[in-house]
Every structure is written in C-alpha cells, then in structure tokens.
Amino acid sequence: MEHWWYTLPLRLKSILLRRRAERELEEELQFHLEHKIEEGIAQGLTPKEARYRALRAMDGLEQRKEEIRDVRHVRWLTDFVDDVRYAMRSLRRTPGLTAFVVMTLALGIGMTATPFSMLDALIFRPYPVANPSEILTLMSTSRDNRFDAFSHGEYLDIRTHAESYEGVTASLPLSAVGFSAQADTTPVVRGGMLVSGNYFRVLGVEPQLGRGFRDEEDTVPGRDAVVVLAPGFWKREFASDPAVVGRTVRLNGAEFTVIGVAPESFPGMLIFSRPDFYVPLAMAKLFPTDPRKSFFLDRDDRALTVRARLKHGVPQQQAQQEMDLLAKGFEREYPKFNRDRGAAVRTQFELRTREDDVNWKFSVIFTVLALGVLLVACTNAAGLLLSRARTRTREIAVRLAMGAGRFRLIRLLLTESLVISFLGGLGGIGVGYIGIELLKRFEIPADLPVTVPFRMDTRVLLASLAMAGLCALFCGLAPALQSTRMDLSAGLKTADVDVPGRKRLWGRNALVVAQVATSLMLLAASFLMVRGFRSGLVEGIGFSKDHLLMVKFDPRLIQYSEAQTQQFYRLLSERLRGTAGVRSTGLTQNPPLGLDNFDKLAFVPDGFEMPRDRESFTTSMDTVDAGYFQTMGIGIARGRGLVESDSAEAPRVAVVNEHFAKHYWPNQDALGQHFRLEGRTGARVRIVGIAQTVKYGETFEKPRDFVYLPMAQRAAGRMVLMVKTTGDPMQLVQPVKDVVRGLDPNMPMIETRTYEDLYRYASVDGPQVAINLVGTFGAVGLLLAMAGLYGMVAYNVSRRTREIGIRMAIGANQMDVLRLMMGKGLVLVGIGTGIGLVLGFAVERMLNSMLFNAGGVDVLAYLVVAPVMLLVTTLAAYVPARSATRIAPTRALRYE
C-alpha cells in the first residue's frame, strides 16, 4: 500500500500531465549528469572526458529514460496514445479512403443497432425492479397451452404453501377502466391493473409519494377502495400535484382513495403498455372480468399472472420441483378443473420467447439480417484496408529494419483500425438513433395507448461500441499480419510489393466471396419477406373491409349487470339499423386482424375418438350476434348463420369454419354434427352452419380452426359494434353517439375507428415496416458488395499494370485484357452466388418456420434475385476492367 501511495501520483502525472512529467524527468537526469561531470572534473578529468565517463555510468540518457518509463508501468498506455495520434495523422493523409471506410462501418453498425434495440426491448431488457433476475413467472400448463394463467384460488394456495420464494404476487391483465377525477365529470377510458396487496413490496418498488398497498388491503373483497397512480398518469391528469395523495377519484363509478404514486423508474412489468393506475385484487368485482365465472370462487377462472421472487440461494430447479408437487395436489383435490394440468417456473427469457408471440421472432430475423449487413460492411472495410496496406510497404520495411518488433507494429496498425472503427461506431450510433426514432413513429391502433419500447439506451450504446471493437479486430487484423510479413530487401527497394506466392490474394478473394454471398442472402430474404406478405394480400382475407365503422363498448365499466349488458347491446343494434346510412350492424368480441387474442374454447367432437391421454381439444373462438356474418361479408358455405331465435333458452348452436369441419369430420358433412363444451359431460352444441375460412390473426397466417358462438348463449361484456355503412363510415360517428346517449349518456365509447384503419395496420403498415427494413438491409448489402468487387478488380488492375503493358506490347488486344481482368472477378462472383443461394435457403426455412409457414422453396425468388445479383456484380467488375484495356503500353512499361 505504501508503494502504491507514493507511485500512484507519478503514474497519474505520466498519463494526465505527460509533458510536465517528461520535463521533470529531463531536468532530474540532467541534474544527475552534471553532478557526475563535476565529480569527474574534481578527479582531474577534462570536461570532455568527465562528460563521456558520466554518460557511460548512466548508460545513456535516452536508455535511462526508457527504463524509468518502464518502471512506471504506464508505457502501454502512453504507447497507445502515441499510436492514436499517429493513426490520426496517417488517416488524414488519405481522407477519401478514411471517409468511405468510416461511412461503411457506420452503416453496418447503425443498421445493426436498430434491430438490436428491438431485440433488447422484446427479450433481454430486464424487469424495472430491484434484482430482476430473481423474478420468475409461475405458469399453469396443459397439453394445449404451456403459458396459461392461474385462478385466484390457485394463487392463494401457491402463496401459502410455496417455500422457495420471498413472496408471490398476482396481477390481472391491463384492462380499460372508466376514470373520472370528479364525481360530476363524464368518465374517460384509462388503463388499470388489478394487483395483489404485496405487489410493490415483493417487486421492491418504493412509491415516490405516499405508500403502496398493504397485505390486508387485499383480503376482504370490496372493502379497501384504494388506488396507486402510475408516474406518467400522475403527471398528465394531476399536473404532478403532490397533494394528490388522499384525494378521491372515481373508477367504474366507484370512489377510490389515492394512497400513493409509483416511482419514475417503474413503468410497469409489460412491454408495450403502461398502466395508468393500480388497484387491489380484492376490488375485482368492480372491474371487467369473465361474466360467466366468479373470480374469487371458480378455480377454472384462470386469468391471474403470478410472479414470485426467488429466495437467495434457492436454485430454480428446486422451485420447479415444488411447483410440480403443488400441481399434483391441485389435480388430486380438484380433479374436475386440473386434470392433466401441471405448473412451470418461467424465466423472463422463456416468457418473452413463447411460440405464439410473433413480435420477438421478427426482432430475431431483423437482427440476423442486420448482422449480415455488418458482415458485408466489415469485409468491405477489410478489403480496402488490405489495399491501403500495400501502399505502406516501404514504411513498414523501414520500421522492421530499424528494430521494431512485429508485435509492436501489429499493435500500431490495429490502433489505426480501432480509430476508424470508433469513428464508424459513433456514426453508427447516429444512424441507429435515426432508425429507432423512425420505428417509434409507427402507430398501433389500440383502445389503450401502446408504447413502442425501442430506444437508444445504455445497453444499445454499449452494444454499438462493442460491435465497433469487433469490427476493428476483424478489419484490421488481416492487413496488420500481412503488412508485417514481408521480405525486407524487397520492401526497402520498392513502395509497392506483394508477398510472393499464390496465397497473397486469398484474403481479398475470400472477402469478395463473403460479400457477394451475404448480399445475395439479404436480397433473397427481402424478396421472400415481400412475397410472404404479398401472398396473404393476394389470397385475400375472406371478408369485406370497406364501409365499416368499429365502436368498442364495455357496459361493465359503469357497473351494468349481465342482463343490462345484453339489453344495451340489443337496443343499440335495433336503433342503429333504422339510422340513415346504415346497411347492417353486427357485434363481435374481437374483429378479425384485431390486436386482441381470440378466446380459446375447449370441446369434444361427437363421434371423434379422443386420445387416451387428453380430455378435450382446444380451438380459437369468437362470440358474435345474428348480424355479424352479413355485416362482415363472411359467406356461409352450408347451413345458416346465427339468428335472433338463438337465445339463451334455445338449444345451443354454433357456426364453424370450413377448416374446422374438414379437420374433425374429414369424410362426412359436419353440418348437423355436435360437440360438447369443456369435456365429455359438457353442454351439447349443434353445428348449424359452416362459414368460409378467413384470416383471423395475420394476413400471412395458415388456415386454422375457428368456432362462432351466439352472444345470447355465451355472455360477453366487452363487444365491438361493426356498422356497415352506405358511405363514409366516419360520417356515422355522430349518429352512433346520439343513439348511445339516448340509451345511457354515461356509456363510454372505448374506441371508434374505421375497420379499414385496422386492416391497414395489420396488412399494409405493419408489414410495410418490416419490408422497408429488410429491403434496406438488402439494398445496403448490395451496394457494399458492388463497392467491394469494384475495389478488388481495381486493385488487381493497379497491381498488374506492368503485366498488362507487356501483354499489350506483344500483341494482346483489348478483349483479351478485359477477359483477363474480369475472369477472376466473375469466378469469385459465381462462388459467392452459390454460397449465397445456400444461405438463402437457410433463411427461407427460418422465415417459414417462424412466420409464414409456407413450406417448400420459393423458386421465383431465386430466379429473380440470382440473375440481378450476377448482373449488378458483373457491372461492378466491368468498370475497372474496362479501364485496364485503355492503359498505354509505353506508360505501363515504365510503371514501377
């Protein structure tokens, strides 16, 4: 410690005040030298002899300086600073080449940073809580769903009996809530989340104002009407008023007391949505839940997301074993609701990469393709630096001849690459920031605000700088190794010499092949993605999208009962049908291509032999009214649609799509067949109609089973009114408002838009963002490949100028020279094209497995992309080769 205490200031001075430290070192050595000279003169030596003996005693001033610098152990840093300064001077001598390499790397790094921000937000960004790695999500599992939720009773049992966790929390999905700050104001729709009383405590979130929930505020249903506001909501609605704590607000018509405001660092646990406020689970009866279930009593009302904080030192495997035991206990005690059900402990990564989520798949594909662009940029930069290294042969030879070590020269050359890559990284951060801002402008149509979570945060910045460092190593290592491996005698004689032997160009050739192959893969991916999205549009969606107005309602927001809800929807439809400009109306829980997931229906087909290890099948379903099929233009292939007489008292009926009918009754007519809900002993439902199969979730999805149930026989609270109009749908907004006010002036209209807006997002705007992004990757990759091939052929021409002159002097014509110069480039293009086709097939398989499910090989894509690639790269090779045919033999023979 004492040694460090005395040497650390000197080391810092050597780094931060280098000139001053060097001046003091010079003065000190001069002092010692003069002292020794005076001693020699005192001994009778002449001044010249005394100086000579003093220098010999000190082993030379410069040598002694080097020894002292080495003792400080900062030589590596000072050398690095010197190398950086030299690199800056060296790069300024070739501004054009430097600028081109920097721009190339900036494009590659920036276009990789943009999708990486997507990948980070959707997969890797940790929860905004203390020690996020300890937070696990507990899931109920079944044969058809590995990510199911828990019921309230199951959550209480887990919280009571689980011993692997410091705490277990629960929350309901974000839902629309009628909010009003004053009792006499009309409620507006905001996003609320019901959470357990220990939610903030277990997550380690400390409110910035007031307090969080207490455990006892979540024990008695309906007793504690308290609310915690989100920070953004507090700023927007209450102007950051600290006196908001203690105020009373109205949620769904009931009074709630504000007890706290969440901190700025906690935007919520969701990726795309931000809750406006939090309410205890005990108040669930006041908020929209499944009207067919009793939230606190029914153990099959599985809607709770359960998260837990793992105890310190407890492995996840132990927690999983504990959950397995609890699941077996549920199955033993409640066999009706838990047959063949299990439980799983999911990490954040597992939860965010679930199979049914398409968002993270897009981010993975974009990142892979962006890395391809970065690879092309790096190979291009490496090729240019290799060409630049050839012009520095004499400089490197002189340094080696003067005693410089090879490792020291490699460090010098790598520092130059590092400087270029650092500048490219800074430019890449700018390009990435622009790309992220463009993505954030994309609007998602939803009843509650949706936040685009992509941003240029610290993680993306560090990733960009790390990519710059890797680029420096990739681009600079090969030129550095080649430049320091030379024949000194040849290098000292000429400034333009290559390492002899056939291996001298293998690096450049490999770089060109890699550029062509990667660029072809990017072009193929762009074309395949365009074809995948366009095929969905060409096939059509199977229903009408024009002249449709959408209005979303949820009467439960103002405390309507199930009977009142049904009455409201019936009167709303009846009155609107008599409105001028309305052709028909229909009601649906979730329109096709909407943002919400369709409900799942468990069923057992009559006459279908069930496997022994399962009780039922699962399919997607929707609740609709009698006017839905006519309004949406969904054709009924056989049988009939739903009618008004399909009431709650009538026999239960359903309409299925053609895919469902062929799946479960492949060799007979499904019309008139029956299936049972939930299990073998469930309610019997008769199939009265077979509807056309349409696109339900995405325009590029493969056909799937679907069931429609009548609204009167399956109660639903939140519904979407579809109004078919004769003219502009937006002209009917005011008449709809008038009808709603006539029924209930307090009824909120959650969302009002034309269906064409929703369709444009699902089939045009959303896919167009992906197409533009991937298309940009392909275009940039192609341009960089052209530049790389042009540079390689141009370098080959300059290297063989003397040879070309001799060939032309002895009779070679221009076509011979053109063929000679282009031949090697075309061979490399051919090899790169072959490898690129293989990479394209691999990317196509990835796209089909993750997104389009097209299967097979899209031959047309490769018939278009491969010739385009060959044509463009041939043109890039032709231009410098053509210039070689115009070289005058007399000038070429004088060429060094």
QUIDAMO-V477624 format. One record per helix or strand. SS is the DSSP state (@ for helix, = for strand). FROM is the first residue (numbers start at 1). TO is the last residue. Records with the same first field share a line. If there is no record, write none. Layout:
SS: FROM-TO / FROM-TO
//
This chain:
@: 2-16 / 18-42 / 47-57 / 61-71 / 75-92 / 95-124 / 132-134 / 152-161 / 199-203 / 215-218 / 231-238 / 242-244 / 281-286 / 316-333 / 335-338 / 348-352 / 359-390 / 393-401 / 406-440 / 458-483 / 488-493 / 502-539 / 555-558 / 562-577 / 628-632 / 658-664 / 711-713 / 729-743 / 755-799 / 801-809 / 814-852 / 859-884 / 889-893
=: 135-141 / 148-148 / 150-150 / 165-171 / 175-180 / 188-195 / 209-210 / 226-229 / 248-251 / 254-261 / 277-280 / 304-310 / 342-346 / 548-554 / 582-588 / 599-605 / 617-624 / 636-639 / 653-657 / 674-677 / 684-691 / 706-710 / 718-725 / 751-754
//
